[in-house]
Amino acid sequence: MNPEQIAKLRLIRSANIGPVTYRQLLARFGTAERALAALPDLARRGGGRAPVIADTRVIEAEIAATSRAGAAYLFLDDPAYPALLTQTESTPPALIYKGDPVLAARPVVAMVGARNASAAAARFARGLAQELSREGIIIASGLARGIDTASHIGALDGGTIAVIACGIDVVFPPENAGLQADIATRGLLITEHPCGKEPLARHFPARNRIIAGLAVGTVVVEAAPKSGSLITARLANEAGREVMAVPGSPLDPRAQGCNLLIREGATLVQSAADVIEAVQPFGLRLNAPRTEYIAPPETPTDADDAARASISALLGPVPVPVDELLRQTALPGYVVQTVLLELELAGRLTRHAGGRVSLN
């Protein structure tokens, strides 16, 4: 791994630097090495201390562990990085993978659902995944119990992508050790976490955004009203992707989430043909150019104290859309983004889904 890639990993693993901030820093400074050098001054302007920067030795140890696990890295600017995923707001700056990354360049449909799935729903998911796989569609899911597991099994022969919420060398859930190994060999296993990282509750919504971002559409087979599967569906919708749901009995709580999605406009799915019909209009987007969310490096990016005061006065503990800050301040977009960048690096700002921000 070259010095710039090591610097990128240091930037990714440093405190207060999320996906949006990472892209803004690289766009502004051109290289990760220059961005790392600029962090203390940016944080000072934001009214805080410089974030804790990942030590080179720690990153080198991570790289060695990744190599021992038989895995490799995909950085955001790598040609093999999944193109559809680059079009999402919180694109992971780097992925760790085992298997064939080319699968993510083919048409992908996500399938998610309840961990405590009914036998009928698991059987339907397995059959649906198998049929879609025969039509050349790659199935992405989260390797969880229930619907995820059934979907991966159904699609294994044709191609499946498993996104996990832990290190590539960690097996979760334990009973899926064999399936995880099969996917790493015959499909594609990916994560944004370094080796050794155990799955934590906060990792799963973040994992769901990758699942939704990889796919032209997401099928929810069985889900409770407040489940992680509905989070994935919401993220897919926010990314402009198709949301589909399999209807279920109103007497089964595990079907309430799907029925709710259908009532709110999701496409009702009863067969592979329904899925193919729903995602057909999205086919042209599979090879769409990568989307840039930030201004080109040559755009002026300095902000003065008056701009900082104006933007800070509008922020509080309640998340507000960045677009609203632009409207109320009438400041250029690059000025607003610069101030938000400074505040985030200072540890004073949190970014939320849907392009919203709040003060800590």
QUIFEN-V173686 format. One record per residue. N is the residue number from 1. RES is the residue in three letters. SS is DSSP state (H for helix, E for strand, C for the rest). OMEGA is omega in whole degrees, -180 to 180 (* if undefined). D_CENTER is the distance of its C-alpha to the mean C-alpha in whole Angstrom. Layout:
n: (N,N)
res: (RES,RES)
ss: (SS,SS)
omega: (OMEGA,OMEGA)
d_center: (D_CENTER,D_CENTER)
This chain:
n: (1,2,3,4,5,6,7,8,9,10,11,12,13,14,15,16,17,18,19,20,21,22,23,24,25,26,27,28,29,30,31,32,33,34,35,36,37,38,39,40,41,42,43,44,45,46,47,48,49,50,51,52,53,54,55,56,57,58,59,60,61,62,63,64,65,66,67,68,69,70,71,72,73,74,75,76,77,78,79,80,81,82,83,84,85,86,87,88,89,90,91,92,93,94,95,96,97,98,99,100,101,102,103,104,105,106,107,108,109,110,111,112,113,114,115,116,117,118,119,120,121,122,123,124,125,126,127,128,129,130,131,132,133,134,135,136,137,138,139,140,141,142,143,144,145,146,147,148,149,150,151,152,153,154,155,156,157,158,159,160,161,162,163,164,165,166,167,168,169,170,171,172,173,174,175,176,177,178,179,180,181,182,183,184,185,186,187,188,189,190,191,192,193,194,195,196,197,198,199,200,201,202,203,204,205,206,207,208,209,210,211,212,213,214,215,216,217,218,219,220,221,222,223,224,225,226,227,228,229,230,231,232,233,234,235,236,237,238,239,240,241,242,243,244,245,246,247,248,249,250,251,252,253,254,255,256,257,258,259,260,261,262,263,264,265,266,267,268,269,270,271,272,273,274,275,276,277,278,279,280,281,282,283,284,285,286,287,288,289,290,291,292,293,294,295,296,297,298,299,300,301,302,303,304,305,306,307,308,309,310,311,312,313,314,315,316,317,318,319,320,321,322,323,324,325,326,327,328,329,330,331,332,333,334,335,336,337,338,339,340,341,342,343,344,345,346,347,348,349,350,351,352,353,354,355,356,357,358,359,360)
res: (MET,ASN,PRO,GLU,GLN,ILE,ALA,LYS,LEU,ARG,LEU,ILE,ARG,SER,ALA,ASN,ILE,GLY,PRO,VAL,THR,TYR,ARG,GLN,LEU,LEU,ALA,ARG,PHE,GLY,THR,ALA,GLU,ARG,ALA,LEU,ALA,ALA,LEU,PRO,ASP,LEU,ALA,ARG,ARG,GLY,GLY,GLY,ARG,ALA,PRO,VAL,ILE,ALA,ASP,THR,ARG,VAL,ILE,GLU,ALA,GLU,ILE,ALA,ALA,THR,SER,ARG,ALA,GLY,ALA,ALA,TYR,LEU,PHE,LEU,ASP,ASP,PRO,ALA,TYR,PRO,ALA,LEU,LEU,THR,GLN,THR,GLU,SER,THR,PRO,PRO,ALA,LEU,ILE,TYR,LYS,GLY,ASP,PRO,VAL,LEU,ALA,ALA,ARG,PRO,VAL,VAL,ALA,MET,VAL,GLY,ALA,ARG,ASN,ALA,SER,ALA,ALA,ALA,ALA,ARG,PHE,ALA,ARG,GLY,LEU,ALA,GLN,GLU,LEU,SER,ARG,GLU,GLY,ILE,ILE,ILE,ALA,SER,GLY,LEU,ALA,ARG,GLY,ILE,ASP,THR,ALA,SER,HIS,ILE,GLY,ALA,LEU,ASP,GLY,GLY,THR,ILE,ALA,VAL,ILE,ALA,CYS,GLY,ILE,ASP,VAL,VAL,PHE,PRO,PRO,GLU,ASN,ALA,GLY,LEU,GLN,ALA,ASP,ILE,ALA,THR,ARG,GLY,LEU,LEU,ILE,THR,GLU,HIS,PRO,CYS,GLY,LYS,GLU,PRO,LEU,ALA,ARG,HIS,PHE,PRO,ALA,ARG,ASN,ARG,ILE,ILE,ALA,GLY,LEU,ALA,VAL,GLY,THR,VAL,VAL,VAL,GLU,ALA,ALA,PRO,LYS,SER,GLY,SER,LEU,ILE,THR,ALA,ARG,LEU,ALA,ASN,GLU,ALA,GLY,ARG,GLU,VAL,MET,ALA,VAL,PRO,GLY,SER,PRO,LEU,ASP,PRO,ARG,ALA,GLN,GLY,CYS,ASN,LEU,LEU,ILE,ARG,GLU,GLY,ALA,THR,LEU,VAL,GLN,SER,ALA,ALA,ASP,VAL,ILE,GLU,ALA,VAL,GLN,PRO,PHE,GLY,LEU,ARG,LEU,ASN,ALA,PRO,ARG,THR,GLU,TYR,ILE,ALA,PRO,PRO,GLU,THR,PRO,THR,ASP,ALA,ASP,ASP,ALA,ALA,ARG,ALA,SER,ILE,SER,ALA,LEU,LEU,GLY,PRO,VAL,PRO,VAL,PRO,VAL,ASP,GLU,LEU,LEU,ARG,GLN,THR,ALA,LEU,PRO,GLY,TYR,VAL,VAL,GLN,THR,VAL,LEU,LEU,GLU,LEU,GLU,LEU,ALA,GLY,ARG,LEU,THR,ARG,HIS,ALA,GLY,GLY,ARG,VAL,SER,LEU,ASN)
ss: (C,C,H,H,H,H,H,H,H,H,H,H,H,C,C,C,C,C,H,H,H,H,H,H,H,H,H,H,H,C,C,H,H,H,H,H,H,H,H,H,H,H,H,H,H,C,C,C,C,C,C,C,C,C,C,H,H,H,H,H,H,H,H,H,H,H,H,H,C,C,C,E,E,E,E,C,C,C,C,C,C,C,C,H,H,H,H,C,C,C,C,C,C,E,E,E,E,E,E,C,H,H,H,H,H,C,C,E,E,E,E,E,C,C,C,C,C,C,H,H,H,H,H,H,H,H,H,H,H,H,H,H,H,H,C,C,C,E,E,E,E,C,C,C,C,C,H,H,H,H,H,H,H,H,H,C,C,C,C,E,E,E,E,C,C,C,C,C,C,C,C,C,C,H,H,H,H,H,H,H,H,H,H,H,H,H,C,E,E,E,E,C,C,C,C,C,C,C,C,C,H,H,H,H,H,H,H,H,H,H,H,H,H,H,C,C,E,E,E,E,C,C,C,C,C,C,C,H,H,H,H,H,H,H,H,H,H,H,C,C,C,E,E,E,E,C,C,C,C,C,C,C,H,H,H,H,H,H,H,H,H,H,H,C,C,C,E,E,C,C,C,H,H,H,H,H,H,H,H,H,H,H,H,H,H,C,C,C,C,C,C,C,C,C,C,C,C,C,C,C,C,C,C,C,H,H,H,H,H,H,H,H,H,H,C,C,C,C,C,E,E,H,H,H,H,H,H,H,H,C,C,C,H,H,H,H,H,H,H,H,H,H,H,H,H,C,C,C,E,E,E,E,C,C,C,E,E,E,E,C)
omega: (-176,-176,-179,177,175,178,177,179,176,180,-179,-176,179,-178,174,-179,177,-177,-179,180,178,-178,179,180,180,179,-177,-172,174,179,178,-179,178,178,178,-179,-177,-174,-178,-178,179,179,178,178,179,175,-180,178,178,178,176,-177,-179,-179,-180,-179,177,-180,178,177,177,-180,179,179,178,178,179,180,-179,-177,-180,-179,168,177,-174,-179,178,179,-179,180,-176,-173,-179,-179,180,-176,180,-175,-174,179,177,-180,179,175,172,-173,167,-180,-172,-179,179,180,-178,177,177,178,-177,172,178,174,-178,179,-172,173,179,-174,174,179,-179,-179,179,179,180,-179,180,180,180,179,180,180,179,179,179,179,177,180,177,-178,177,177,-171,177,176,176,173,-173,179,-179,180,-179,179,-179,-179,-175,-171,-178,-177,179,180,179,177,177,-176,-176,-178,177,-177,-180,-180,179,177,-6,-174,-177,179,-179,-180,180,179,178,179,-179,179,-179,-172,-179,179,178,-177,176,173,-175,178,179,178,-178,179,180,176,-176,-177,-180,-172,174,178,176,-177,180,177,178,-179,-177,-180,-166,173,179,-179,177,175,-174,179,-175,173,-175,-177,-176,175,179,178,173,178,179,179,179,176,180,180,179,179,-180,-179,176,-177,-179,178,-178,179,-179,176,179,-178,-180,-179,180,-174,180,179,180,177,178,180,179,-178,173,177,179,179,-177,175,-178,176,180,178,-180,-178,178,-177,-175,-178,180,-179,-174,-179,-177,-176,-180,-180,179,179,-176,175,-176,-174,-177,177,-177,-176,178,178,-175,-180,175,179,-177,179,178,179,-179,-179,-179,-179,-179,-179,-177,178,-178,-180,-179,180,178,177,178,179,176,178,-179,-173,180,-175,178,176,-178,-177,178,179,-179,179,180,178,177,179,180,-179,179,178,180,-176,-174,175,176,-179,177,178,177,179,-180,177,174,178,*)
d_center: (24,25,26,23,20,22,22,18,17,20,18,14,16,18,19,17,15,11,9,12,15,14,14,17,19,19,20,23,24,23,23,21,25,26,23,24,27,27,25,28,29,26,26,30,29,27,30,28,28,26,23,24,23,22,25,25,27,24,22,25,25,21,21,25,23,20,23,25,22,23,19,18,16,14,14,12,16,17,18,16,13,11,13,11,7,9,10,8,9,6,6,6,10,11,10,13,14,17,19,19,16,18,17,14,16,18,17,15,15,13,15,15,18,20,20,24,24,28,29,30,26,25,28,27,23,24,27,24,22,25,26,23,23,27,26,23,20,17,16,13,12,12,15,17,20,21,20,17,20,22,20,19,23,24,22,22,25,24,20,17,14,13,10,11,11,14,15,16,20,19,20,19,20,23,25,22,23,25,22,20,22,23,19,19,23,23,19,16,14,11,10,9,12,15,18,20,17,18,16,16,15,13,10,10,9,6,6,6,4,3,7,7,6,8,11,14,14,14,17,18,21,22,20,22,22,20,17,14,14,15,12,10,13,13,9,10,13,12,11,14,14,16,16,19,21,24,27,28,31,32,33,30,28,25,26,26,22,22,25,24,21,24,26,24,23,21,23,25,25,28,27,25,27,26,22,24,25,22,20,23,23,19,21,21,18,17,19,18,18,15,15,16,15,18,22,23,25,28,27,29,27,30,30,33,34,35,32,30,32,32,28,28,31,29,26,26,24,23,20,21,20,20,22,24,25,26,28,30,30,31,30,28,24,24,27,24,21,23,25,21,20,23,23,20,21,24,22,23,20,17,14,13,11,13,14,16,18,21,23,23)
